[in-house]
């Protein structure tokens, strides 16, 4: 992963505010922190499949992925 992107804020992602709020409430504020999580991790943070897909698509557009 790109270390420069890892340090960027999740606000860079074009996702709904409620998704950002859920991530922030689980101490995820940087893209690198987000990418160190799996889909299962995100579900445990009360994100639904649609929200997770939005995150994955935004990450894909900048060349990043969630942990497998």
PQR file with spaces between the fields and no chain letter, atoms N, CA, C, O and H, PARSE charges and radii, in Angstrom:
ATOM       1  N    UNK     1       0.820   -1.190    0.000 -0.4000 1.5000
ATOM       2  CA   UNK     1       0.000    0.000    0.000 -0.0000 2.0000
ATOM       3  C    UNK     1       0.861    1.249    0.000  0.5500 1.7000
ATOM       4  O    UNK     1       2.013    1.238    0.432 -0.5500 1.4000
ATOM       5  N    UNK     2       0.285    2.299   -0.483 -0.4000 1.5000
ATOM       6  CA   UNK     2       0.976    3.577   -0.557 -0.0000 2.0000
ATOM       7  C    UNK     2       0.978    4.242    0.816  0.5500 1.7000
ATOM       8  O    UNK     2      -0.078    4.590    1.345 -0.5500 1.4000
ATOM       9  H    UNK     2      -0.652    2.308   -0.834  0.4000 1.0000
ATOM      10  N    UNK     3       2.159    4.415    1.386 -0.4000 1.5000
ATOM      11  CA   UNK     3       2.279    4.990    2.718 -0.0000 2.0000
ATOM      12  C    UNK     3       1.674    6.391    2.796  0.5500 1.7000
ATOM      13  O    UNK     3       1.126    6.778    3.829 -0.5500 1.4000
ATOM      14  H    UNK     3       3.017    4.133    0.957  0.4000 1.0000
ATOM      15  N    UNK     4       1.773    7.140    1.719 -0.4000 1.5000
ATOM      16  CA   UNK     4       1.208    8.486    1.691 -0.0000 2.0000
ATOM      17  C    UNK     4      -0.314    8.432    1.825  0.5500 1.7000
ATOM      18  O    UNK     4      -0.902    9.228    2.557 -0.5500 1.4000
ATOM      19  H    UNK     4       2.219    6.826    0.880  0.4000 1.0000
ATOM      20  N    UNK     5      -0.947    7.497    1.124 -0.4000 1.5000
ATOM      21  CA   UNK     5      -2.394    7.331    1.219 -0.0000 2.0000
ATOM      22  C    UNK     5      -2.798    6.808    2.585  0.5500 1.7000
ATOM      23  O    UNK     5      -3.831    7.210    3.119 -0.5500 1.4000
ATOM      24  H    UNK     5      -0.469    6.851    0.530  0.4000 1.0000
ATOM      25  N    UNK     6      -1.999    5.916    3.161 -0.4000 1.5000
ATOM      26  CA   UNK     6      -2.315    5.344    4.471 -0.0000 2.0000
ATOM      27  C    UNK     6      -2.566    6.422    5.516  0.5500 1.7000
ATOM      28  O    UNK     6      -3.395    6.246    6.409 -0.5500 1.4000
ATOM      29  H    UNK     6      -1.159    5.589    2.727  0.4000 1.0000
ATOM      30  N    UNK     7      -1.857    7.530    5.406 -0.4000 1.5000
ATOM      31  CA   UNK     7      -1.934    8.586    6.417 -0.0000 2.0000
ATOM      32  C    UNK     7      -3.045    9.597    6.150  0.5500 1.7000
ATOM      33  O    UNK     7      -3.292   10.482    6.968 -0.5500 1.4000
ATOM      34  H    UNK     7      -1.184    7.673    4.680  0.4000 1.0000
ATOM      35  N    UNK     8      -3.713    9.464    5.003 -0.4000 1.5000
ATOM      36  CA   UNK     8      -4.771   10.422    4.672 -0.0000 2.0000
ATOM      37  C    UNK     8      -6.051   10.104    5.430  0.5500 1.7000
ATOM      38  O    UNK     8      -6.328    8.952    5.764 -0.5500 1.4000
ATOM      39  H    UNK     8      -3.512    8.744    4.339  0.4000 1.0000
ATOM      40  N    UNK     9      -6.818   11.143    5.691 -0.4000 1.5000
ATOM      41  CA   UNK     9      -8.053   11.033    6.453 -0.0000 2.0000
ATOM      42  C    UNK     9      -9.134   10.308    5.661  0.5500 1.7000
ATOM      43  O    UNK     9      -9.203   10.430    4.437 -0.5500 1.4000
ATOM      44  H    UNK     9      -6.593   12.078    5.420  0.4000 1.0000
ATOM      45  N    UNK    10      -9.973    9.557    6.361 -0.4000 1.5000
ATOM      46  CA   UNK    10     -11.080    8.850    5.707 -0.0000 2.0000
ATOM      47  C    UNK    10     -12.103    9.822    5.119  0.5500 1.7000
ATOM      48  O    UNK    10     -12.931    9.426    4.298 -0.5500 1.4000
ATOM      49  H    UNK    10      -9.917    9.459    7.354  0.4000 1.0000
ATOM      50  N    UNK    11     -12.054   11.078    5.527 -0.4000 1.5000
ATOM      51  CA   UNK    11     -12.968   12.077    4.955 -0.0000 2.0000
ATOM      52  C    UNK    11     -12.738   12.243    3.462  0.5500 1.7000
ATOM      53  O    UNK    11     -13.585   12.787    2.754 -0.5500 1.4000
ATOM      54  H    UNK    11     -11.382   11.400    6.193  0.4000 1.0000
ATOM      55  N    UNK    12     -11.596   11.777    2.988 -0.4000 1.5000
ATOM      56  CA   UNK    12     -11.278   11.818    1.558 -0.0000 2.0000
ATOM      57  C    UNK    12     -12.249   10.951    0.752  0.5500 1.7000
ATOM      58  O    UNK    12     -12.488   11.209   -0.428 -0.5500 1.4000
ATOM      59  H    UNK    12     -10.907   11.335    3.563  0.4000 1.0000
ATOM      60  N    UNK    13     -12.805    9.919    1.400 -0.4000 1.5000
ATOM      61  CA   UNK    13     -13.720    9.013    0.710 -0.0000 2.0000
ATOM      62  C    UNK    13     -15.072    9.677    0.497  0.5500 1.7000
ATOM      63  O    UNK    13     -15.575   10.376    1.377 -0.5500 1.4000
ATOM      64  H    UNK    13     -12.610    9.710    2.358  0.4000 1.0000
ATOM      65  N    UNK    14     -15.646    9.457   -0.654 -0.4000 1.5000
ATOM      66  CA   UNK    14     -16.957   10.012   -0.984 -0.0000 2.0000
ATOM      67  C    UNK    14     -18.033    9.013   -0.549  0.5500 1.7000
ATOM      68  O    UNK    14     -18.659    8.339   -1.367 -0.5500 1.4000
ATOM      69  H    UNK    14     -15.238    8.889   -1.368  0.4000 1.0000
ATOM      70  N    UNK    15     -18.222    8.946    0.780 -0.4000 1.5000
ATOM      71  CA   UNK    15     -19.234    8.056    1.358 -0.0000 2.0000
ATOM      72  C    UNK    15     -20.131    8.878    2.273  0.5500 1.7000
ATOM      73  O    UNK    15     -19.800   10.006    2.635 -0.5500 1.4000
ATOM      74  H    UNK    15     -17.713    9.493    1.445  0.4000 1.0000
ATOM      75  N    UNK    16     -21.260    8.304    2.638 -0.4000 1.5000
ATOM      76  CA   UNK    16     -22.225    9.017    3.478 -0.0000 2.0000
ATOM      77  C    UNK    16     -21.645    9.309    4.859  0.5500 1.7000
ATOM      78  O    UNK    16     -20.788    8.587    5.369 -0.5500 1.4000
ATOM      79  H    UNK    16     -21.530    7.387    2.343  0.4000 1.0000
ATOM      80  N    UNK    17     -22.145   10.393    5.439 -0.4000 1.5000
ATOM      81  CA   UNK    17     -21.667   10.828    6.756 -0.0000 2.0000
ATOM      82  C    UNK    17     -21.847    9.758    7.821  0.5500 1.7000
ATOM      83  O    UNK    17     -21.012    9.630    8.717 -0.5500 1.4000
ATOM      84  H    UNK    17     -22.841   10.979    5.025  0.4000 1.0000
ATOM      85  N    UNK    18     -22.938    8.981    7.734 -0.4000 1.5000
ATOM      86  CA   UNK    18     -23.155    7.966    8.768 -0.0000 2.0000
ATOM      87  C    UNK    18     -22.071    6.888    8.732  0.5500 1.7000
ATOM      88  O    UNK    18     -21.744    6.308    9.767 -0.5500 1.4000
ATOM      89  H    UNK    18     -23.616    9.085    7.007  0.4000 1.0000
ATOM      90  N    UNK    19     -21.514    6.616    7.556 -0.4000 1.5000
ATOM      91  CA   UNK    19     -20.420    5.652    7.444 -0.0000 2.0000
ATOM      92  C    UNK    19     -19.172    6.223    8.127  0.5500 1.7000
ATOM      93  O    UNK    19     -18.509    5.529    8.898 -0.5500 1.4000
ATOM      94  H    UNK    19     -21.779    7.087    6.715  0.4000 1.0000
ATOM      95  N    UNK    20     -18.862    7.473    7.843 -0.4000 1.5000
ATOM      96  CA   UNK    20     -17.716    8.136    8.471 -0.0000 2.0000
ATOM      97  C    UNK    20     -17.886    8.144    9.987  0.5500 1.7000
ATOM      98  O    UNK    20     -16.933    7.884   10.722 -0.5500 1.4000
ATOM      99  H    UNK    20     -19.400    8.037    7.216  0.4000 1.0000
ATOM     100  N    UNK    21     -19.097    8.442   10.455 -0.4000 1.5000
ATOM     101  CA   UNK    21     -19.361    8.483   11.896 -0.0000 2.0000
ATOM     102  C    UNK    21     -19.142    7.121   12.545  0.5500 1.7000
ATOM     103  O    UNK    21     -18.572    7.037   13.633 -0.5500 1.4000
ATOM     104  H    UNK    21     -19.871    8.654    9.858  0.4000 1.0000
ATOM     105  N    UNK    22     -19.591    6.051   11.884 -0.4000 1.5000
ATOM     106  CA   UNK    22     -19.394    4.703   12.428 -0.0000 2.0000
ATOM     107  C    UNK    22     -17.914    4.357   12.485  0.5500 1.7000
ATOM     108  O    UNK    22     -17.450    3.762   13.458 -0.5500 1.4000
ATOM     109  H    UNK    22     -20.053    6.119   11.000  0.4000 1.0000
ATOM     110  N    UNK    23     -17.170    4.728   11.445 -0.4000 1.5000
ATOM     111  CA   UNK    23     -15.735    4.466   11.445 -0.0000 2.0000
ATOM     112  C    UNK    23     -15.044    5.263   12.544  0.5500 1.7000
ATOM     113  O    UNK    23     -14.219    4.721   13.280 -0.5500 1.4000
ATOM     114  H    UNK    23     -17.547    5.212   10.655  0.4000 1.0000
ATOM     115  N    UNK    24     -15.376    6.540   12.660 -0.4000 1.5000
ATOM     116  CA   UNK    24     -14.771    7.381   13.694 -0.0000 2.0000
ATOM     117  C    UNK    24     -15.070    6.850   15.090  0.5500 1.7000
ATOM     118  O    UNK    24     -14.200    6.879   15.960 -0.5500 1.4000
ATOM     119  H    UNK    24     -16.046    6.981   12.063  0.4000 1.0000
ATOM     120  N    UNK    25     -16.282    6.370   15.313 -0.4000 1.5000
ATOM     121  CA   UNK    25     -16.640    5.863   16.643 -0.0000 2.0000
ATOM     122  C    UNK    25     -15.888    4.579   16.977  0.5500 1.7000
ATOM     123  O    UNK    25     -15.855    4.158   18.134 -0.5500 1.4000
ATOM     124  H    UNK    25     -16.989    6.346   14.606  0.4000 1.0000
ATOM     125  N    UNK    26     -15.282    3.956   15.965 -0.4000 1.5000
ATOM     126  CA   UNK    26     -14.459    2.773   16.179 -0.0000 2.0000
ATOM     127  C    UNK    26     -12.970    3.093   16.002  0.5500 1.7000
ATOM     128  O    UNK    26     -12.162    2.219   15.690 -0.5500 1.4000
ATOM     129  H    UNK    26     -15.308    4.297   15.025  0.4000 1.0000
ATOM     130  N    UNK    27     -12.636    4.365   16.210 -0.4000 1.5000
ATOM     131  CA   UNK    27     -11.249    4.846   16.190 -0.0000 2.0000
ATOM     132  C    UNK    27     -10.546    4.622   14.858  0.5500 1.7000
ATOM     133  O    UNK    27      -9.351    4.329   14.815 -0.5500 1.4000
ATOM     134  H    UNK    27     -13.293    5.075   16.463  0.4000 1.0000
ATOM     135  N    UNK    28     -11.301    4.763   13.773 -0.4000 1.5000
ATOM     136  CA   UNK    28     -10.721    4.684   12.431 -0.0000 2.0000
ATOM     137  C    UNK    28     -10.841    6.060   11.807  0.5500 1.7000
ATOM     138  O    UNK    28     -11.940    6.524   11.500 -0.5500 1.4000
ATOM     139  H    UNK    28     -12.271    5.001   13.808  0.4000 1.0000
ATOM     140  N    UNK    29      -9.698    6.710   11.623 -0.4000 1.5000
ATOM     141  CA   UNK    29      -9.724    8.052   11.040 -0.0000 2.0000
ATOM     142  C    UNK    29      -8.808    8.180    9.822  0.5500 1.7000
ATOM     143  O    UNK    29      -8.909    9.148    9.069 -0.5500 1.4000
ATOM     144  H    UNK    29      -8.806    6.333   11.873  0.4000 1.0000
ATOM     145  N    UNK    30      -7.924    7.217    9.630 -0.4000 1.5000
ATOM     146  CA   UNK    30      -6.981    7.245    8.509 -0.0000 2.0000
ATOM     147  C    UNK    30      -7.248    6.086    7.564  0.5500 1.7000
ATOM     148  O    UNK    30      -7.737    5.036    7.979 -0.5500 1.4000
ATOM     149  H    UNK    30      -7.841    6.430   10.243  0.4000 1.0000
ATOM     150  N    UNK    31      -6.926    6.280    6.298 -0.4000 1.5000
ATOM     151  CA   UNK    31      -7.145    5.234    5.299 -0.0000 2.0000
ATOM     152  C    UNK    31      -6.375    3.958    5.639  0.5500 1.7000
ATOM     153  O    UNK    31      -6.887    2.857    5.436 -0.5500 1.4000
ATOM     154  H    UNK    31      -6.529    7.133    5.961  0.4000 1.0000
ATOM     155  N    UNK    32      -5.172    4.091    6.146 -0.4000 1.5000
ATOM     156  CA   UNK    32      -4.380    2.923    6.528 -0.0000 2.0000
ATOM     157  C    UNK    32      -5.048    2.114    7.625  0.5500 1.7000
ATOM     158  O    UNK    32      -5.016    0.883    7.611 -0.5500 1.4000
ATOM     159  H    UNK    32      -4.756    4.985    6.311  0.4000 1.0000
ATOM     160  N    UNK    33      -5.655    2.816    8.581 -0.4000 1.5000
ATOM     161  CA   UNK    33      -6.388    2.140    9.655 -0.0000 2.0000
ATOM     162  C    UNK    33      -7.596    1.405    9.084  0.5500 1.7000
ATOM     163  O    UNK    33      -7.892    0.278    9.482 -0.5500 1.4000
ATOM     164  H    UNK    33      -5.681    3.816    8.592  0.4000 1.0000
ATOM     165  N    UNK    34      -8.278    2.039    8.166 -0.4000 1.5000
ATOM     166  CA   UNK    34      -9.436    1.416    7.532 -0.0000 2.0000
ATOM     167  C    UNK    34      -9.026    0.163    6.782  0.5500 1.7000
ATOM     168  O    UNK    34      -9.676   -0.875    6.905 -0.5500 1.4000
ATOM     169  H    UNK    34      -8.038    2.954    7.843  0.4000 1.0000
ATOM     170  N    UNK    35      -7.957    0.247    6.008 -0.4000 1.5000
ATOM     171  CA   UNK    35      -7.524   -0.887    5.187 -0.0000 2.0000
ATOM     172  C    UNK    35      -6.958   -2.042    6.005  0.5500 1.7000
ATOM     173  O    UNK    35      -6.801   -3.147    5.486 -0.5500 1.4000
ATOM     174  H    UNK    35      -7.428    1.090    5.909  0.4000 1.0000
ATOM     175  N    UNK    36      -6.655   -1.802    7.260 -0.4000 1.5000
ATOM     176  CA   UNK    36      -6.169   -2.894    8.108 -0.0000 2.0000
ATOM     177  C    UNK    36      -7.325   -3.724    8.658  0.5500 1.7000
ATOM     178  O    UNK    36      -7.111   -4.690    9.390 -0.5500 1.4000
ATOM     179  H    UNK    36      -6.783   -0.904    7.682  0.4000 1.0000
ATOM     180  N    UNK    37      -8.551   -3.342    8.300 -0.4000 1.5000
ATOM     181  CA   UNK    37      -9.747   -4.070    8.718 -0.0000 2.0000
ATOM     182  C    UNK    37     -10.277   -4.933    7.575  0.5500 1.7000
ATOM     183  O    UNK    37     -10.080   -4.623    6.400 -0.5500 1.4000
ATOM     184  H    UNK    37      -8.725   -2.558    7.705  0.4000 1.0000
ATOM     185  N    UNK    38     -10.948   -6.014    7.940 -0.4000 1.5000
ATOM     186  CA   UNK    38     -11.607   -6.878    6.955 -0.0000 2.0000
ATOM     187  C    UNK    38     -13.087   -6.506    6.879  0.5500 1.7000
ATOM     188  O    UNK    38     -13.579   -5.703    7.672 -0.5500 1.4000
ATOM     189  H    UNK    38     -11.109   -6.266    8.895  0.4000 1.0000
ATOM     190  N    UNK    39     -13.779   -7.099    5.919 -0.4000 1.5000
ATOM     191  CA   UNK    39     -15.226   -6.883    5.831 -0.0000 2.0000
ATOM     192  C    UNK    39     -15.913   -7.329    7.113  0.5500 1.7000
ATOM     193  O    UNK    39     -16.841   -6.671    7.583 -0.5500 1.4000
ATOM     194  H    UNK    39     -13.379   -7.751    5.276  0.4000 1.0000
ATOM     195  N    UNK    40     -15.461   -8.446    7.681 -0.4000 1.5000
ATOM     196  CA   UNK    40     -16.053   -8.942    8.931 -0.0000 2.0000
ATOM     197  C    UNK    40     -15.855   -7.934   10.063  0.5500 1.7000
ATOM     198  O    UNK    40     -16.750   -7.717   10.880 -0.5500 1.4000
ATOM     199  H    UNK    40     -14.707   -8.981    7.298  0.4000 1.0000
ATOM     200  N    UNK    41     -14.670   -7.323   10.097 -0.4000 1.5000
ATOM     201  CA   UNK    41     -14.413   -6.287   11.103 -0.0000 2.0000
ATOM     202  C    UNK    41     -15.413   -5.146   10.941  0.5500 1.7000
ATOM     203  O    UNK    41     -15.990   -4.672   11.921 -0.5500 1.4000
ATOM     204  H    UNK    41     -13.943   -7.499    9.434  0.4000 1.0000
ATOM     205  N    UNK    42     -15.614   -4.711    9.705 -0.4000 1.5000
ATOM     206  CA   UNK    42     -16.522   -3.593    9.457 -0.0000 2.0000
ATOM     207  C    UNK    42     -17.948   -3.954    9.832  0.5500 1.7000
ATOM     208  O    UNK    42     -18.682   -3.107   10.341 -0.5500 1.4000
ATOM     209  H    UNK    42     -15.145   -5.095    8.910  0.4000 1.0000
ATOM     210  N    UNK    43     -18.356   -5.192    9.591 -0.4000 1.5000
ATOM     211  CA   UNK    43     -19.700   -5.626   10.012 -0.0000 2.0000
ATOM     212  C    UNK    43     -19.830   -5.541   11.533  0.5500 1.7000
ATOM     213  O    UNK    43     -20.888   -5.186   12.053 -0.5500 1.4000
ATOM     214  H    UNK    43     -17.760   -5.880    9.178  0.4000 1.0000
ATOM     215  N    UNK    44     -18.758   -5.867   12.234 -0.4000 1.5000
ATOM     216  CA   UNK    44     -18.805   -5.809   13.705 -0.0000 2.0000
ATOM     217  C    UNK    44     -18.912   -4.366   14.206  0.5500 1.7000
ATOM     218  O    UNK    44     -19.251   -4.135   15.367 -0.5500 1.4000
ATOM     219  H    UNK    44     -17.899   -6.156   11.811  0.4000 1.0000
ATOM     220  N    UNK    45     -18.624   -3.398   13.334 -0.4000 1.5000
ATOM     221  CA   UNK    45     -18.784   -1.981   13.663 -0.0000 2.0000
ATOM     222  C    UNK    45     -20.162   -1.470   13.241  0.5500 1.7000
ATOM     223  O    UNK    45     -20.396   -0.263   13.186 -0.5500 1.4000
ATOM     224  H    UNK    45     -18.349   -3.586   12.392  0.4000 1.0000
ATOM     225  N    UNK    46     -21.077   -2.410   12.943 -0.4000 1.5000
ATOM     226  CA   UNK    46     -22.460   -2.106   12.557 -0.0000 2.0000
ATOM     227  C    UNK    46     -22.584   -1.464   11.178  0.5500 1.7000
ATOM     228  O    UNK    46     -23.530   -0.719   10.924 -0.5500 1.4000
ATOM     229  H    UNK    46     -20.886   -3.391   12.988  0.4000 1.0000
ATOM     230  N    UNK    47     -21.644   -1.748   10.295 -0.4000 1.5000
ATOM     231  CA   UNK    47     -21.769   -1.320    8.904 -0.0000 2.0000
ATOM     232  C    UNK    47     -22.462   -2.439    8.133  0.5500 1.7000
ATOM     233  O    UNK    47     -22.114   -3.611    8.283 -0.5500 1.4000
ATOM     234  H    UNK    47     -20.876   -2.353   10.501  0.4000 1.0000
ATOM     235  N    UNK    48     -23.440   -2.079    7.310 -0.4000 1.5000
ATOM     236  CA   UNK    48     -24.144   -3.102    6.532 -0.0000 2.0000
ATOM     237  C    UNK    48     -23.422   -3.338    5.198  0.5500 1.7000
ATOM     238  O    UNK    48     -22.472   -2.631    4.861 -0.5500 1.4000
ATOM     239  H    UNK    48     -23.723   -1.128    7.187  0.4000 1.0000
ATOM     240  N    UNK    49     -23.884   -4.331    4.456 -0.4000 1.5000
ATOM     241  CA   UNK    49     -23.204   -4.704    3.210 -0.0000 2.0000
ATOM     242  C    UNK    49     -23.158   -3.560    2.204  0.5500 1.7000
ATOM     243  O    UNK    49     -22.156   -3.377    1.514 -0.5500 1.4000
ATOM     244  H    UNK    49     -24.655   -4.905    4.730  0.4000 1.0000
ATOM     245  N    UNK    50     -24.224   -2.802    2.121 -0.4000 1.5000
ATOM     246  CA   UNK    50     -24.253   -1.669    1.198 -0.0000 2.0000
ATOM     247  C    UNK    50     -23.197   -0.627    1.568  0.5500 1.7000
ATOM     248  O    UNK    50     -22.513   -0.090    0.697 -0.5500 1.4000
ATOM     249  H    UNK    50     -25.039   -2.951    2.682  0.4000 1.0000
ATOM     250  N    UNK    51     -23.072   -0.347    2.860 -0.4000 1.5000
ATOM     251  CA   UNK    51     -22.077    0.621    3.326 -0.0000 2.0000
ATOM     252  C    UNK    51     -20.660    0.098    3.073  0.5500 1.7000
ATOM     253  O    UNK    51     -19.777    0.851    2.664 -0.5500 1.4000
ATOM     254  H    UNK    51     -23.629   -0.782    3.568  0.4000 1.0000
ATOM     255  N    UNK    52     -20.455   -1.191    3.320 -0.4000 1.5000
ATOM     256  CA   UNK    52     -19.142   -1.799    3.087 -0.0000 2.0000
ATOM     257  C    UNK    52     -18.796   -1.749    1.605  0.5500 1.7000
ATOM     258  O    UNK    52     -17.654   -1.471    1.239 -0.5500 1.4000
ATOM     259  H    UNK    52     -21.173   -1.803    3.653  0.4000 1.0000
ATOM     260  N    UNK    53     -19.783   -2.017    0.752 -0.4000 1.5000
ATOM     261  CA   UNK    53     -19.541   -1.945   -0.695 -0.0000 2.0000
ATOM     262  C    UNK    53     -19.179   -0.530   -1.125  0.5500 1.7000
ATOM     263  O    UNK    53     -18.335   -0.348   -2.003 -0.5500 1.4000
ATOM     264  H    UNK    53     -20.711   -2.243    1.050  0.4000 1.0000
ATOM     265  N    UNK    54     -19.802    0.468   -0.522 -0.4000 1.5000
ATOM     266  CA   UNK    54     -19.463    1.867   -0.823 -0.0000 2.0000
ATOM     267  C    UNK    54     -18.011    2.153   -0.456  0.5500 1.7000
ATOM     268  O    UNK    54     -17.284    2.795   -1.214 -0.5500 1.4000
ATOM     269  H    UNK    54     -20.487    0.320    0.192  0.4000 1.0000
ATOM     270  N    UNK    55     -17.600    1.675    0.705 -0.4000 1.5000
ATOM     271  CA   UNK    55     -16.220    1.863    1.151 -0.0000 2.0000
ATOM     272  C    UNK    55     -15.259    1.158    0.194  0.5500 1.7000
ATOM     273  O    UNK    55     -14.262    1.740   -0.232 -0.5500 1.4000
ATOM     274  H    UNK    55     -18.191    1.153    1.321  0.4000 1.0000
ATOM     275  N    UNK    56     -15.563   -0.089   -0.137 -0.4000 1.5000
ATOM     276  CA   UNK    56     -14.683   -0.865   -1.023 -0.0000 2.0000
ATOM     277  C    UNK    56     -14.538   -0.193   -2.385  0.5500 1.7000
ATOM     278  O    UNK    56     -13.444   -0.165   -2.948 -0.5500 1.4000
ATOM     279  H    UNK    56     -16.373   -0.561    0.209  0.4000 1.0000
ATOM     280  N    UNK    57     -15.619    0.343   -2.911 -0.4000 1.5000
ATOM     281  CA   UNK    57     -15.570    1.008   -4.212 -0.0000 2.0000
ATOM     282  C    UNK    57     -14.715    2.271   -4.143  0.5500 1.7000
ATOM     283  O    UNK    57     -13.907    2.522   -5.036 -0.5500 1.4000
ATOM     284  H    UNK    57     -16.508    0.320   -2.454  0.4000 1.0000
ATOM     285  N    UNK    58     -14.888    3.050   -3.107 -0.4000 1.5000
ATOM     286  CA   UNK    58     -14.078    4.264   -2.947 -0.0000 2.0000
ATOM     287  C    UNK    58     -12.596    3.921   -2.793  0.5500 1.7000
ATOM     288  O    UNK    58     -11.736    4.586   -3.371 -0.5500 1.4000
ATOM     289  H    UNK    58     -15.545    2.845   -2.381  0.4000 1.0000
ATOM     290  N    UNK    59     -12.305    2.879   -2.010 -0.4000 1.5000
ATOM     291  CA   UNK    59     -10.911    2.453   -1.851 -0.0000 2.0000
ATOM     292  C    UNK    59     -10.341    1.970   -3.177  0.5500 1.7000
ATOM     293  O    UNK    59      -9.198    2.279   -3.513 -0.5500 1.4000
ATOM     294  H    UNK    59     -13.004    2.340   -1.541  0.4000 1.0000
ATOM     295  N    UNK    60     -11.132    1.213   -3.930 -0.4000 1.5000
ATOM     296  CA   UNK    60     -10.690    0.687   -5.224 -0.0000 2.0000
ATOM     297  C    UNK    60     -10.275    1.823   -6.150  0.5500 1.7000
ATOM     298  O    UNK    60      -9.282    1.720   -6.870 -0.5500 1.4000
ATOM     299  H    UNK    60     -12.060    0.962   -3.657  0.4000 1.0000
ATOM     300  N    UNK    61     -11.040    2.900   -6.125 -0.4000 1.5000
ATOM     301  CA   UNK    61     -10.766    4.030   -7.007 -0.0000 2.0000
ATOM     302  C    UNK    61      -9.433    4.707   -6.716  0.5500 1.7000
ATOM     303  O    UNK    61      -8.865    5.363   -7.590 -0.5500 1.4000
ATOM     304  H    UNK    61     -11.847    2.985   -5.540  0.4000 1.0000
ATOM     305  N    UNK    62      -8.934    4.552   -5.498 -0.4000 1.5000
ATOM     306  CA   UNK    62      -7.636    5.153   -5.157 -0.0000 2.0000
ATOM     307  C    UNK    62      -6.550    4.080   -5.012  0.5500 1.7000
ATOM     308  O    UNK    62      -5.453    4.360   -4.528 -0.5500 1.4000
ATOM     309  H    UNK    62      -9.396    4.019   -4.788  0.4000 1.0000
ATOM     310  N    UNK    63      -6.865    2.857   -5.435 -0.4000 1.5000
ATOM     311  CA   UNK    63      -5.870    1.788   -5.447 -0.0000 2.0000
ATOM     312  C    UNK    63      -5.628    1.121   -4.121  0.5500 1.7000
ATOM     313  O    UNK    63      -4.541    0.599   -3.872 -0.5500 1.4000
ATOM     314  H    UNK    63      -7.756    2.630   -5.829  0.4000 1.0000
ATOM     315  N    UNK    64      -6.635    1.130   -3.262 -0.4000 1.5000
ATOM     316  CA   UNK    64      -6.496    0.507   -1.945 -0.0000 2.0000
ATOM     317  C    UNK    64      -7.562   -0.567   -1.773  0.5500 1.7000
ATOM     318  O    UNK    64      -8.571   -0.567   -2.477 -0.5500 1.4000
ATOM     319  H    UNK    64      -7.518    1.553   -3.464  0.4000 1.0000
ATOM     320  N    UNK    65      -7.333   -1.484   -0.832 -0.4000 1.5000
ATOM     321  CA   UNK    65      -8.297   -2.550   -0.545 -0.0000 2.0000
ATOM     322  C    UNK    65      -8.351   -2.798    0.963  0.5500 1.7000
ATOM     323  O    UNK    65      -7.461   -2.399    1.714 -0.5500 1.4000
ATOM     324  H    UNK    65      -6.513   -1.484   -0.260  0.4000 1.0000
ATOM     325  N    UNK    66      -9.428   -3.473    1.379 -0.4000 1.5000
ATOM     326  CA   UNK    66      -9.530   -3.918    2.757 -0.0000 2.0000
ATOM     327  C    UNK    66      -8.663   -5.158    2.953  0.5500 1.7000
ATOM     328  O    UNK    66      -8.289   -5.826    1.989 -0.5500 1.4000
ATOM     329  H    UNK    66     -10.151   -3.797    0.769  0.4000 1.0000
ATOM     330  N    UNK    67      -8.353   -5.451    4.190 -0.4000 1.5000
ATOM     331  CA   UNK    67      -7.598   -6.661    4.528 -0.0000 2.0000
ATOM     332  C    UNK    67      -8.446   -7.878    4.185  0.5500 1.7000
ATOM     333  O    UNK    67      -9.662   -7.856    4.378 -0.5500 1.4000
ATOM     334  H    UNK    67      -8.656   -4.909    4.973  0.4000 1.0000
ATOM     335  N    UNK    68      -7.828   -8.927    3.685 -0.4000 1.5000
ATOM     336  CA   UNK    68      -8.551  -10.150    3.320 -0.0000 2.0000
ATOM     337  C    UNK    68      -8.911  -10.959    4.532  0.5500 1.7000
ATOM     338  O    UNK    68      -9.523  -12.021    4.406 -0.5500 1.4000
ATOM     339  H    UNK    68      -6.841   -8.944    3.529  0.4000 1.0000
